């Protein structure tokens, strides 16, 4: 299973397919979905705009894609103050 990291908490199915390199264009994605070749969490999906969240599994052909959240650092950038409204 391939992990596909996303920024934020949601990505649309068409964007994920392009990010993972499963399709080259939106039109290609539309055709792939219309042919019933994509499942999300085991259910057939035909909507490019389907919202996906970390933990969702997308199957395209023989590829299994796991949506994962990007790991971000909680440290403040250099020079940033941790106090708000400091004098």
Buried (B, 14 or more C-beta within 10 A) or exposed (E): EEEBEBEEEEBBBBBBBBBBEBBEEEEBBBEBBEEEBBBBEEEEBBEBEBEBEBEBBBBBEEEEBBBBEEEEEEEEEEEEEEEEEEE
